Amino acid sequence: MTSNPQFGRETTATEVARVFGDGVRGKTVVVVGVSPQSLGESLSLALAAQSPSLLVLVSRTRAKMQTVAKKVQAAYPEVRLSLVPVDLSCLQSVRDGAAVIDRLVDHIDMLINNAGVMIQTHTLTPAGLELHFATNHIGPFLLTNLLMPKMLQAARASAARGGRPGSTRIVNVSSQGHEISPIRFGDVNFHKPSRDIPAEERPASIPGFMSFDPPPGQTYSPFVAYAQSKTANILISLYLNRHLDQSGVKAIATHPGSIWTDLSRNLDANYTRLVRKSGGFWKDIDQGSATTLVAALDPKLGDGDSDDVIYLRDCQVAEPAAHATDLKAARRLWRLSEEIVGQTFSLHEVSRL
């Protein structure tokens, strides 16, 4: 169901961007989560090579964005860049950043939600949200919805020019780790012991590897917290597609693969060994960014017969875990997310839910 069945785990983002260069040239692209030696850096360089009209880089730390921007400008000096600091764990920072982006652009052709955290300690934001859920899901959820009018504008403009439907894209970078856990709707912040979690919301166990339940007397498991946030990325993509199916906007979640990036900087030696044990083929960051660019650029994924595609792995369509394709869970997560951010969002489209 993709245009290039020969693409696979060793394909690079540089190659994907070159193949689909016509889908980048002259476009306005927002890349969230840009820092040195990250997927965001790789995505920015691969996209810049194909002459977008404007590349908006978003990240928590301006200095890190500036380091990446210097690399992009050195290689592609003609590309226009804008840098917007946003701390996804802080709702006010997300609102402020969205307002800056809104003033910078009149439309957005691609929004790539690539930012994320992985930490060991049970950390809550000042608003009381578990940090993985806040940064990997709630922040991108709010940013996406605040920028949605600019994405709908891009889709309308594309349709007026006779462009392909579904060419305006939202890409949510998820992980195969989503398979570990559904959404813990009764305890997204990990305050309850495992015995108090409904069976359908408890994490998986992998025979011969490990149980993902926390140790006795504890309520927090970092792998489960991360997995819950990655399931959320897929469910939100599902919800968006069901509500935007007539708008020309397509949302897709991706598993980039096993890659050593700055994401794992907060893990100690024990957790690093567990992550290393869980990986198969280890990709470099250019390979790790490839699937995200297939999701953002492959025109075939916007065709009518690809309406139900919500997840890619190794540059091809894949099937996520059943708990990540549950329409009721998608709707429930959307409502919960609206409650958390204190704002409702009407997508003004016919719902199939």
Number of C-alpha atoms within 10 A of each C-alpha: 13 18 12 14 10 10 18 15 19 16 19 24 27 21 16 24 25 16 15 17 18 14 21 23 16 14 21 21 26 23 23 26 26 29 25 18 15 23 30 26 25 26 25 25 22 24 26 27 19 22 19 21 17 21 22 22 27 29 23 20 15 17 13 14 23 16 14 23 23 12 15 23 15 10 13 15 12 14 17 16 19 14 19 21 21 25 20 29 27 18 22 14 17 24 19 16 20 22 14 14 23 16 8 13 13 13 22 26 25 26 24 27 27 25 27 24 19 20 19 16 12 16 16 16 14 10 11 10 19 22 27 29 25 27 23 27 27 28 26 24 24 23 23 20 18 19 18 19 16 19 26 20 19 24 26 19 14 18 16 9 9 9 14 15 22 27 25 29 26 26 27 33 26 31 24 18 19 27 19 23 27 27 28 19 14 13 14 17 21 22 14 14 16 20 10 11 16 12 9 12 17 19 25 16 13 10 7 6 10 10 13 18 20 15 12 8 8 13 16 23 18 21 22 26 28 27 26 27 30 32 28 30 29 31 29 27 25 26 25 24 24 21 18 20 21 14 21 23 26 31 31 30 32 33 25 25 26 20 21 18 14 14 16 16 12 14 16 11 9 9 16 14 11 12 15 14 10 11 12 9 9 15 19 18 23 22 27 29 33 32 31 30 24 30 32 30 25 23 18 19 27 25 15 11 10 15 16 13 21 29 29 25 24 22 33 20 21 14 12 21 17 9 21 27 20 15 17 13 19 26 17 16 19 21 14 14 21 16 11 15 14 10 11 12 12 7 15 9 13 12 14 11 10
